[in-house]
Amino acid sequence: MIITITGKPCSGKGSVSKHFCAKYGFQYISTGNMFRELAKLNGYDDILEFQMNENIKEIDNQIDDRIAALGKEKLYENIVIDSRLAWHFIPKSFKVFIDVNWKTAGERLLKAERETEKAENLDHAIKILKKRWKTENERYLSLYNINNLDRSQYDLVIKSDNKTIEEISHKIFLSYKKFMQKA
């Protein structure tokens, strides 16, 4: 069964997803990595600039179509998809939302040293992340009439601020096992 993991930027989605996959033998797929690769291929060093690109709807559709097809072809395989919207395109997946406060997210962004999200200091990092979150959610509302902030859409919501990757992965695994027993 596919597990879809979403959440705020720098909530730990990618780190948790990779750890979960390594520990429990799932395949890892990241739409964020797909998006960053497309940004670089299109000559963008800044992820926010790329999101404002006039062809963003076409790029979103390409990624979303790939995820929806994956959900149809491989729903019952052990896959974790680290993605803002995979939960929407694979409605039968086990849907996880990872939350984080903005200060912790900003600190994580500074440590990550991502090429497409460069911040000068903590305040700047928080500003970048809030703007990205707002921009993404406005785009999802416009394109798909999705409110990514509605926590009732998810099977598990977990805060990552004071938890280790191992603790979060374990909580996801336990909740996933319960979910599978009901399925």
Residue pairs with C-beta under 8 A, 6 or more apart in sequence:
1 75
1 76
1 78
1 92
1 93
1 94
1 176
1 179
1 180
1 183
2 70
2 71
2 74
2 75
2 77
2 79
2 80
2 81
2 86
2 90
2 92
2 93
2 94
3 20
3 26
3 79
3 80
3 81
3 93
3 94
3 96
3 172
3 176
4 80
4 81
4 83
4 86
4 87
4 90
4 93
4 94
4 95
4 96
5 13
5 16
5 17
5 80
5 81
5 82
5 83
5 96
5 98
5 172
6 13
6 83
6 84
6 85
6 86
6 87
6 95
6 96
6 97
6 98
6 148
6 154
7 13
7 96
7 97
7 98
7 99
7 100
7 160
8 98
8 99
8 100
8 105
8 129
8 133
9 105
9 109
9 129
9 132
9 133
10 100
10 104
10 105
10 106
10 108
10 109
10 112
10 129
11 98
11 99
11 100
11 105
11 160
12 98
12 100
12 108
12 160
12 165
12 168
13 32
13 82
13 98
14 30
14 32
14 82
15 165
16 98
16 160
16 165
16 168
16 169
16 172
17 28
17 30
17 80
17 81
17 82
18 28
19 165
19 166
19 169
20 26
20 80
20 169
20 172
20 173
21 27
21 28
21 80
23 169
23 173
24 78
24 169
24 173
25 78
26 78
26 79
26 80
27 77
27 78
27 79
27 80
28 79
28 80
28 82
29 70
29 79
29 80
29 81
29 82
29 83
30 81
30 82
30 83
31 63
31 67
31 81
31 82
31 83
31 84
31 85
31 86
32 82
32 83
32 84
34 63
34 66
35 47
35 50
35 59
35 63
36 47
36 114
36 116
38 50
38 59
38 62
38 63
39 45
39 47
39 50
39 116
40 115
40 116
42 50
42 53
44 50
44 53
44 116
45 115
45 116
46 116
46 117
46 118
47 114
47 116
47 117
47 132
48 117
48 128
48 131
48 132
48 135
50 56
50 116
51 132
51 135
51 136
51 139
52 135
53 59
56 139
57 143
60 139
60 143
64 85
64 89
67 81
67 83
67 85
67 86
67 89
67 90
68 89
68 90
70 79
70 81
70 90
71 86
71 89
71 90
71 92
71 93
75 90
75 92
75 93
81 90
81 93
84 136
84 140
84 148
85 140
85 144
85 146
85 148
86 93
87 93
87 95
87 153
87 154
88 144
88 146
94 155
94 156
94 175
94 176
94 179
94 180
95 153
95 154
95 155
95 156
96 154
96 155
96 156
96 157
96 158
96 172
96 175
97 151
97 153
97 154
97 156
97 157
97 158
98 158
98 159
98 160
98 168
99 157
99 158
99 159
99 160
100 108
100 159
100 160
100 161
101 161
102 126
102 129
102 130
103 122
103 126
104 160
104 161
105 125
105 126
105 129
106 119
106 122
106 123
106 125
106 126
106 129
107 122
107 125
109 117
109 119
109 125
109 128
109 129
110 119
110 121
110 122
110 125
117 128
117 132
119 125
119 128
136 148
137 147
137 148
137 149
140 146
140 147
140 148
141 147
151 157
155 175
155 179
156 171
156 172
156 175
158 168
158 171
158 172
160 168
163 171
